[in-house]
Structures are given as C-alpha cells and as structure tokens.
Amino acid sequence: MKIAMAANGSELDAEVGHRLGFSSYLLLIDVDTMDFEAIPLAFDGTGAGIGAVAIAIEKNAKAILAGYIPPHVSSPLLEHDIEVFTSISGKVRDVVEAYKRGDLESYKYGSKTMKKTTLLHSLNRTIRQFASILPVLIGVVLLIGLFQTFVSKEILFSLFSGKPFSDTSIGAFLGSIFAGNPINSYVLGNVLLELRVSLYAVTAVIVTWVTVGIIQLPAEISALGWRFALLRNLAAFILAIPVSFLTVSILRVLT
Amino acid sequence: MWAFLVGVFTLYGILFSISPDRTLKAFVTSLHIMLQILFPLSIAFVVLIFLNHFVKSEQISRLLGRRTGLRGIALSCVGGILSMGPIYAWYPLLKGFREKGISDFYLANFLSSRAIKPFLFPVMVFYFGWAFTLILNILMLAESLLIAKIISLANEGRQ
C-alpha cells in the first residue's frame, strides 16, 4: 500500500513538509516494503499543492500526509477516497512508522472516527515543535552575546560619513544587527544625533531595529523557511530607507 | 539544525583561546539574554499547547488563511503590536501557527508590526517629539503591510 508525503528532501530521513504546496518533494512510500519514489514538486505558478494532488491520485496513493493541506486541496483527495492527514511533523521515516501503528488517526482530516486530541498529545507536539528550533535559538543568543561584547559602539559610529544616503543605509544596517528592546534604539538614536549623525540615519536605525534581524536570521530560517526569512528581511531592510527619508521629509514640511 | 549550534560553540572555542576574558563575558551576556527571554518563551509555550489542543488547521485557515481580508490584517497587526520581548522567543509559536496554515501575508505582517509599540510612544516622544513619533509609526504600519504584500506576491502560485 502506498502513501504520499510532502517532504523537504528526497530521502526518508527528510523532514515532513509543513505545507503541501511549498514542499520540495512528494515522497510515494510503500508502507510494507519502505520502497519509495521522490517526485520533485515544481512551482510553475499553477499551484504545487494541486500538482501534488494529481500525482497522489495518479499513483494510487491511499493517503496523503503533510503539515498543512488547505481545504481546496484536500477536497479532491477526499473525493477520490484518499485519506488526508494534516498537522504532521517530524522525519518521514518516523511518520511512516506512526502511520503503520495507527497512531495518526487523530490527524485524519474529515474522518468520522476522528479522536479528540488529548492534552498529553498536544504537550508532546508542542515539545517537539520547541525542540526543533531550540538549538538554533540558543546559537543565535550566543552569537548576540559575542556581538555585544566584541563589537564596540565606537567602531560602528565611525562608519558614518555625513552623506545622507550612505548614512541612512549604514543606519539601516546598524539597526539590523542590533537586537533587544526598541527603547535601546531610541537611546542609541539620540546619541547618534548628538554625534551629528543625520536624522535619516537615526530613523533607519529605529525602523530596522525591530523589523530586520541579521544575527537572528538562522532562527527565523529554521522556524519559517529560508525563502520567507530572507525575502522578509530584505524587503524590510530596503523599505526602511524610503520610510526614513519620507518620515524626515514630512517632518520638515510640517515643522 | 545542530550544525549551527556546534559552529557557534566552535567560534566560542576559537575566541576563548585568543581572548578568554571577553569570550567569558560574551557567554555571561548570552546567559542574561536567555534569562530575559524565558518569560516570553514560556508564554509562547503555553499558547502553543493551547493552539495544538484546541485550534484546528481549518479554524486558523478561516481566521488567518489566504482570503480573510481586513479581519486577518487587523488580527495580525494587533498580535504583532502586542507581542513583547525579542522576536526569536516567538519563532516556535509562529512555526506552530504556520503548520496550522496561517498565510505568509499575516506572518510577515505580524513580524513587521512589532516595530510599532504604543506603550513606548512616551519614550519616543521624549527623544524625538510627537510629530516624528506619529509620522514614523504611521509609515511603519504602511511599510508592514507592504512587506506582507511583497511576501504574498512572491509566494503567489506556490500553493
């Protein structure tokens, strides 16, 4: 009997894909022999989730499993008598074993026999979710400690040249590498103003302080994926510059 | 996952052999940060248990899915504005939300809205004046929605 599983890699030791349409592979696994076929999911703009559905139907999969499968994708699967299991996480191999033991019944979508999730079950799941991100989180905190100790503010202040655009970019960069309470960005901004750094640059520091995190980027990638994390931080960094110029320009018009 | 942590510890090892005092100071600083994030991490842990136990993917999809409009925008903005502590303490919870099917638009909006902190307005006004505070926060709110839209457009057609 074959089942289909969204995965972030082409091996059985890969992690289960958290969203069907965003996963790199669809693994078709024979649960009796553990033979499997890894089919890359192409994002060609037509919807990888629907593409995975077509593959599962074509390959006669009995069930499909992923972290999340939206209702518009699960409906055609259920119509073809393919069982849909959502909120699945962990290694593909472990999930297959759990499926074989019948431990995943509470994750079955739309099943009349769906069991109520026990509190212990939820607690275990939460611990797994935390455990999956904790090593990176600890690493990021250790890096922040190193940064705060080894890189002095004087070195960073010396980067400003007096040119509005480059200073604003440097301000945005400074805000991106610092982390902590936003009040610290106000205090630092005030110090920078006293050092005759432009208000454009100070505004950029304040904007990126919270919205961009270079040092904590590994943790964001671990939690939300590299594509989301890189794109969000890049967009926030670039937009911080026009926001800074616009803020100071409007301020000057009004006052 | 573990490779990153091993890499950081290796870096500590190298720096300790060069400058033991400063490396030790960095380690103590990190321990202080870890203590500071314990509280928001604990909140995130409890909220995630609640989320896993009571909230189904379909409910999240209905509230914060791809087509929930103004309600979703308002919820993600308020969530971001009210979330306290460093952002990395919230990553496990955001990961949980994502596994439940929250749209990337609202995740990005939540993360970017965190820049707006009404309870810190008095401090910002003290340093930079009320006009600056008002203009900057309005523009940061607009920026947050724009970032969310960019993420949403970039992912369009992938699901």
Chai-1 contact restraints between the chains, C-beta under 6 A:
chainA,res_idxA,chainB,res_idxB,connection_type,confidence,min_distance_angstrom,max_distance_angstrom,comment,restraint_id
A,H18,B,E99,contact,1.0,0.0,6.0,A-B,restraint_1
A,G21,B,R158,contact,1.0,0.0,6.0,A-B,restraint_2
A,G21,B,Q159,contact,1.0,0.0,6.0,A-B,restraint_3
A,F22,B,R158,contact,1.0,0.0,6.0,A-B,restraint_4
A,F43,B,R158,contact,1.0,0.0,6.0,A-B,restraint_5
A,G45,B,G157,contact,1.0,0.0,6.0,A-B,restraint_6
A,A48,B,R158,contact,1.0,0.0,6.0,A-B,restraint_7
A,G49,B,Q159,contact,1.0,0.0,6.0,A-B,restraint_8
A,G67,B,E99,contact,1.0,0.0,6.0,A-B,restraint_9
A,Y68,B,S57,contact,1.0,0.0,6.0,A-B,restraint_10
A,Y68,B,E99,contact,1.0,0.0,6.0,A-B,restraint_11
A,Y68,B,G101,contact,1.0,0.0,6.0,A-B,restraint_12
A,T86,B,S57,contact,1.0,0.0,6.0,A-B,restraint_13
A,L119,B,H53,contact,1.0,0.0,6.0,A-B,restraint_14
A,S122,B,I49,contact,1.0,0.0,6.0,A-B,restraint_15
A,S122,B,N52,contact,1.0,0.0,6.0,A-B,restraint_16
A,S122,B,H53,contact,1.0,0.0,6.0,A-B,restraint_17
A,L123,B,I49,contact,1.0,0.0,6.0,A-B,restraint_18
A,R125,B,N52,contact,1.0,0.0,6.0,A-B,restraint_19
A,T126,B,L48,contact,1.0,0.0,6.0,A-B,restraint_20
A,T126,B,I49,contact,1.0,0.0,6.0,A-B,restraint_21
A,T126,B,N52,contact,1.0,0.0,6.0,A-B,restraint_22
A,Q129,B,P92,contact,1.0,0.0,6.0,A-B,restraint_23
A,Q129,B,G96,contact,1.0,0.0,6.0,A-B,restraint_24
A,F130,B,P92,contact,1.0,0.0,6.0,A-B,restraint_25
A,I133,B,Y91,contact,1.0,0.0,6.0,A-B,restraint_26
A,I133,B,P92,contact,1.0,0.0,6.0,A-B,restraint_27
A,P135,B,M1,contact,1.0,0.0,6.0,A-B,restraint_28
A,P135,B,W2,contact,1.0,0.0,6.0,A-B,restraint_29
A,P135,B,L5,contact,1.0,0.0,6.0,A-B,restraint_30
A,V136,B,F4,contact,1.0,0.0,6.0,A-B,restraint_31
A,L137,B,Y88,contact,1.0,0.0,6.0,A-B,restraint_32
A,G139,B,F4,contact,1.0,0.0,6.0,A-B,restraint_33
A,G139,B,L5,contact,1.0,0.0,6.0,A-B,restraint_34
A,G139,B,V8,contact,1.0,0.0,6.0,A-B,restraint_35
A,V140,B,Y88,contact,1.0,0.0,6.0,A-B,restraint_36
A,V141,B,S30,contact,1.0,0.0,6.0,A-B,restraint_37
A,V141,B,I33,contact,1.0,0.0,6.0,A-B,restraint_38
A,V141,B,M34,contact,1.0,0.0,6.0,A-B,restraint_39
A,L142,B,V8,contact,1.0,0.0,6.0,A-B,restraint_40
A,L142,B,S30,contact,1.0,0.0,6.0,A-B,restraint_41
A,L143,B,V8,contact,1.0,0.0,6.0,A-B,restraint_42
A,G145,B,A26,contact,1.0,0.0,6.0,A-B,restraint_43
A,G145,B,T29,contact,1.0,0.0,6.0,A-B,restraint_44
A,G145,B,S30,contact,1.0,0.0,6.0,A-B,restraint_45
A,L146,B,A26,contact,1.0,0.0,6.0,A-B,restraint_46
A,Q148,B,T29,contact,1.0,0.0,6.0,A-B,restraint_47
A,T149,B,R22,contact,1.0,0.0,6.0,A-B,restraint_48
A,T149,B,K25,contact,1.0,0.0,6.0,A-B,restraint_49
A,T149,B,A26,contact,1.0,0.0,6.0,A-B,restraint_50
A,T149,B,T29,contact,1.0,0.0,6.0,A-B,restraint_51
A,P182,B,K117,contact,1.0,0.0,6.0,A-B,restraint_52
A,P182,B,L120,contact,1.0,0.0,6.0,A-B,restraint_53
A,I183,B,V123,contact,1.0,0.0,6.0,A-B,restraint_54
A,Y186,B,V123,contact,1.0,0.0,6.0,A-B,restraint_55
A,Y186,B,M124,contact,1.0,0.0,6.0,A-B,restraint_56
A,Y186,B,Y127,contact,1.0,0.0,6.0,A-B,restraint_57
A,N190,B,Y127,contact,1.0,0.0,6.0,A-B,restraint_58
A,V210,B,R114,contact,1.0,0.0,6.0,A-B,restraint_59
A,V210,B,A115,contact,1.0,0.0,6.0,A-B,restraint_60
A,T211,B,S112,contact,1.0,0.0,6.0,A-B,restraint_61
A,T211,B,A115,contact,1.0,0.0,6.0,A-B,restraint_62
A,Q216,B,Y88,contact,1.0,0.0,6.0,A-B,restraint_63
A,P218,B,F4,contact,1.0,0.0,6.0,A-B,restraint_64
A,A219,B,Y88,contact,1.0,0.0,6.0,A-B,restraint_65
A,A219,B,Y91,contact,1.0,0.0,6.0,A-B,restraint_66
A,A223,B,Y91,contact,1.0,0.0,6.0,A-B,restraint_67
A,A223,B,L94,contact,1.0,0.0,6.0,A-B,restraint_68
A,A223,B,K95,contact,1.0,0.0,6.0,A-B,restraint_69
A,L231,B,I151,contact,1.0,0.0,6.0,A-B,restraint_70
A,L231,B,A154,contact,1.0,0.0,6.0,A-B,restraint_71
A,R232,B,A108,contact,1.0,0.0,6.0,A-B,restraint_72
A,R232,B,I151,contact,1.0,0.0,6.0,A-B,restraint_73
A,A235,B,I147,contact,1.0,0.0,6.0,A-B,restraint_74
A,A235,B,I150,contact,1.0,0.0,6.0,A-B,restraint_75
A,A236,B,I147,contact,1.0,0.0,6.0,A-B,restraint_76
A,L239,B,E143,contact,1.0,0.0,6.0,A-B,restraint_77
A,V243,B,L139,contact,1.0,0.0,6.0,A-B,restraint_78
A,V243,B,E143,contact,1.0,0.0,6.0,A-B,restraint_79
A,L246,B,L139,contact,1.0,0.0,6.0,A-B,restraint_80
A,T247,B,I135,contact,1.0,0.0,6.0,A-B,restraint_81
A,T247,B,L136,contact,1.0,0.0,6.0,A-B,restraint_82
A,T247,B,L139,contact,1.0,0.0,6.0,A-B,restraint_83
A,I250,B,I135,contact,1.0,0.0,6.0,A-B,restraint_84
A,L251,B,A131,contact,1.0,0.0,6.0,A-B,restraint_85
A,L251,B,F132,contact,1.0,0.0,6.0,A-B,restraint_86
A,L251,B,I135,contact,1.0,0.0,6.0,A-B,restraint_87
A,L254,B,A131,contact,1.0,0.0,6.0,A-B,restraint_88
A,T255,B,A131,contact,1.0,0.0,6.0,A-B,restraint_89
